[in-house]
Amino acid sequence: MSCPFEVGNRWHAVASWTWDAQDETCGICRLAFDGCCPDCKHPGDDCPLIWGECNHAFHLHCILKWVNSQTPQAHCPMCRREWQFKG
């Protein structure tokens, strides 16, 4: 989303971005989606949001750790449905 404003005879654009998630925080680490997971240093650096078939979103690193810690079948940490990455 951008919002231009005029300064003198020139236009300047101001932009911001947000993740299109239904929640504002990761259900695993509880950190904001516009920030980053505990394993990352900068927001968005190799740690995008990942959605499940159940439409819950998590930081990539958080859900990968969660899935790898669950045996024999991983379940969504929010709704407990069988975890399937959204295609």
DONU-141241 format. One record per residue (C-alpha): x, y, z; residue in one letter; residue number from 1. Coordinates in pm, 1 decimal. Example, Ala and Ser with C-alpha at 12.3 -4.5 7.8 and 13.67 -1.06 7.14 Angstrom:
% DONU-141241
<<1230.0, -450.0, 780.0>, "A", 1>
<<1367.0, -106.0, 714.0>, "S", 2>
END
This chain:
% DONU-141241
<<0.0, 0.0, 0.0>, "M", 1>
<<142.3, 340.1, -80.5>, "S", 2>
<<27.3, 687.7, 1.7>, "C", 3>
<<180.7, 966.9, -204.5>, "P", 4>
<<209.9, 1318.0, -73.3>, "F", 5>
<<322.4, 1637.6, -240.9>, "E", 6>
<<624.5, 1839.5, -127.0>, "V", 7>
<<672.6, 2151.2, -335.1>, "G", 8>
<<647.8, 2039.1, -697.9>, "N", 9>
<<756.8, 1678.3, -634.6>, "R", 10>
<<562.0, 1371.6, -524.4>, "W", 11>
<<704.0, 1131.1, -266.7>, "H", 12>
<<557.4, 789.0, -198.8>, "A", 13>
<<544.3, 626.4, 140.4>, "V", 14>
<<496.9, 249.1, 152.3>, "A", 15>
<<447.4, -15.7, 414.5>, "S", 16>
<<387.9, -390.0, 403.0>, "W", 17>
<<217.9, -641.3, 625.7>, "T", 18>
<<171.7, -1015.4, 609.9>, "W", 19>
<<-175.3, -1123.4, 504.4>, "D", 20>
<<-233.5, -1345.0, 807.3>, "A", 21>
<<-551.8, -1362.8, 1011.9>, "Q", 22>
<<-353.2, -1315.8, 1331.2>, "D", 23>
<<-78.0, -1070.4, 1420.2>, "E", 24>
<<151.9, -1312.4, 1602.0>, "T", 25>
<<297.7, -1656.0, 1540.1>, "C", 26>
<<105.4, -1917.7, 1737.4>, "G", 27>
<<429.7, -2095.6, 1827.2>, "I", 28>
<<682.3, -1826.7, 1929.1>, "C", 29>
<<418.1, -1555.9, 1995.4>, "R", 30>
<<630.4, -1291.6, 1819.7>, "L", 31>
<<474.7, -1049.0, 1573.4>, "A", 32>
<<462.5, -1146.6, 1205.3>, "F", 33>
<<596.8, -805.4, 1106.7>, "D", 34>
<<903.6, -886.4, 1315.1>, "G", 35>
<<1096.3, -1210.8, 1287.2>, "C", 36>
<<1115.4, -1548.4, 1455.4>, "C", 37>
<<1364.0, -1610.8, 1740.0>, "P", 38>
<<1607.9, -1774.9, 1494.4>, "D", 39>
<<1627.5, -1476.6, 1254.9>, "C", 40>
<<1800.2, -1143.2, 1290.3>, "K", 41>
<<1599.4, -935.5, 1039.2>, "H", 42>
<<1226.9, -949.7, 954.6>, "P", 43>
<<1158.6, -1139.4, 634.7>, "G", 44>
<<1509.9, -1284.4, 604.3>, "D", 45>
<<1461.6, -1641.4, 485.1>, "D", 46>
<<1173.8, -1682.2, 728.1>, "C", 47>
<<848.1, -1610.8, 546.4>, "P", 48>
<<507.8, -1696.6, 682.4>, "L", 49>
<<383.7, -2046.9, 607.8>, "I", 50>
<<16.0, -2138.0, 599.5>, "W", 51>
<<-134.8, -2475.2, 671.3>, "G", 52>
<<-440.2, -2623.4, 503.3>, "E", 53>
<<-627.1, -2513.0, 816.8>, "C", 54>
<<-536.6, -2148.7, 730.2>, "N", 55>
<<-321.2, -2093.5, 1039.4>, "H", 56>
<<5.7, -1911.0, 969.0>, "A", 57>
<<343.7, -1945.3, 1139.4>, "F", 58>
<<701.1, -1832.7, 1085.3>, "H", 59>
<<878.1, -2085.3, 860.0>, "L", 60>
<<1139.9, -2176.6, 1122.3>, "H", 61>
<<880.0, -2212.2, 1397.4>, "C", 62>
<<653.6, -2451.0, 1206.6>, "I", 63>
<<947.9, -2655.4, 1075.7>, "L", 64>
<<1072.4, -2709.3, 1433.1>, "K", 65>
<<718.8, -2794.6, 1544.2>, "W", 66>
<<660.5, -3044.4, 1262.0>, "V", 67>
<<998.8, -3209.2, 1319.9>, "N", 68>
<<928.7, -3245.7, 1693.5>, "S", 69>
<<593.5, -3422.6, 1641.8>, "Q", 70>
<<573.8, -3799.8, 1599.8>, "T", 71>
<<435.8, -3986.4, 1420.2>, "P", 72>
<<208.4, -3720.7, 1261.5>, "Q", 73>
<<231.8, -3345.3, 1314.8>, "A", 74>
<<-78.9, -3146.4, 1406.7>, "H", 75>
<<-145.7, -2774.1, 1384.2>, "C", 76>
<<-48.2, -2615.6, 1717.1>, "P", 77>
<<-359.3, -2394.6, 1701.0>, "M", 78>
<<-645.1, -2624.4, 1598.9>, "C", 79>
<<-486.4, -2971.4, 1632.6>, "R", 80>
<<-584.8, -3074.0, 1277.1>, "R", 81>
<<-335.8, -3293.2, 1097.6>, "E", 82>
<<-70.7, -3052.4, 967.2>, "W", 83>
<<-53.5, -3012.9, 591.9>, "Q", 84>
<<136.6, -2729.0, 426.7>, "F", 85>
<<-93.7, -2521.9, 207.9>, "K", 86>
<<-13.7, -2587.2, -156.9>, "G", 87>
END
